[in-house]
């Protein structure tokens, strides 16, 4: 899922960067 997001994507709800979602 997150692979489709840009590297600078930020969660619109929680406001954290995609790097916070690393598996």
C-alpha positions in Angstrom: 0.0 0.0 0.0 2.6 2.5 1.1 4.8 1.6 -1.9 2.4 3.7 -4.0 2.9 6.8 -1.9 5.5 9.5 -2.7 8.6 9.5 -0.3 7.5 12.9 1.1 3.9 11.7 1.7 2.5 12.7 5.1 -0.5 11.0 6.8 -3.4 13.6 6.4 -5.0 12.3 9.6 -2.1 11.8 12.0 0.4 14.1 10.3 3.3 11.8 10.4 5.7 11.0 7.6 5.6 7.8 5.6 8.9 6.8 7.2 7.0 6.3 10.5 5.2 3.4 8.8 8.2 1.3 8.0 7.4 -2.4 8.4 
